[in-house]
Amino acid sequence: MNDAHIVSNGKHAAVVKAQRLEQVLSQATDKPHVILLGGHPDPDAIGSALAHRRICERLGISATIAHVLPLSRGENRALVKLLGVPMQQIDRGEDLSEYGYLSLVDASHPENQVQLPQGIELLTVVDHHRPKQLPKAPFVDVRYDVGATATIYAEYFEQGLAPLSAEGSEDSPVATAMFFGIQTDTDDFANATPTDFRAAAYLKSFCDSDILSRIGRRSISAEAMDAVGAALADLEVLRDFAIAGVGRVSAVNRDAIPTAADFVLRREDIDTVLVYGIVDDRIDGSLRTSRASVDPALFMQNAFGTDSEGRPYGGGRADMGGFQIPLGLLAECDDEESLWKLVKELVTKRVARVVPDLEKKIAKD
């Protein structure tokens, strides 16, 4: 198979993209596929994975949705439960040894928490985030001008690749998850593009409105409330930039960190905020910005760089970003207070690469 990098530039017809994806998948039916989700699976990733799995099924391909990190937000867990989403959590790369082909949705690079087995081939990548560099695969469709990956899959459906049907009851969960993915990734359509609106309009008639309503009632966990309080108590403000640490957060409630970042950004004199904490054996952080001149992906790259294999520790899109750095040997530290002090020093030094006056202000305080 030849590499086919399809990047949104307005020159490729949507139908060509759908046909190329079908061609690539149809030539890889000899081994089972795995759709691997990166990070803590969010609605856009889940909906896109269901869409990709549906396309595979229509082509007679066995495909499994897998993830490494657990579901973290209450509405994400509700989405999976209410729609009966078939997802398999894996712990090691060996868990993927039965698969011959790998597809990535809502991510451009495999989850770095596991080492992929040598025999697996990266076959397709569909994403809407800006990667440091385009991955190499027979099919790559990365678009920076849409608000969600599910938007891209909705376009494939519209162009005749496994189109949704009102007669098929199994289509409703897929459409519902995809619609919710677009809704959440565009901040309830506030940041939606015309393409996102078109995709949502196409999906809406196939959705289960009752389930959408139920998962749309977003509650905030007690741990997220605590994280907001910790962020406010630890907040350091430098002009219109703010940074705060929230301490240790459980993996199941990891999204307490972005929840705290969203809340802090509402302060009237702040347009960019980074909130971080310890999750399991890593440092986990979220960046939010309302300033058009701030590129979250570039911010993450300049601040945190890449690992020994050249993979970035963080990334982002128009108004948000995130990073994850393994604690390494620091994870063996039994003294939480000492560990947290080391983490704060590390994050501060890294962020000071982008915000030079940060270390001076903290030292003065």
PyMOL commands that set and color helices and strands:
alter all, ss='L'
color gray80, all
select helices_A, chain A and resi 14-26+43-58+74-83+93-96+149-158+171-185+194-204+209-216+222-234+251-253+256-264+296-304+328-332+336-351+358-364
alter helices_A, ss='H'
color red, helices_A
select strands_A, chain A and resi 5-7+33-37+63-67+87-89+101-105+121-127+139-142+236-238+241-248+272-279+282-289+314-316+320-326
alter strands_A, ss='S'
color yellow, strands_A
deselect
rebuild
show_as cartoon
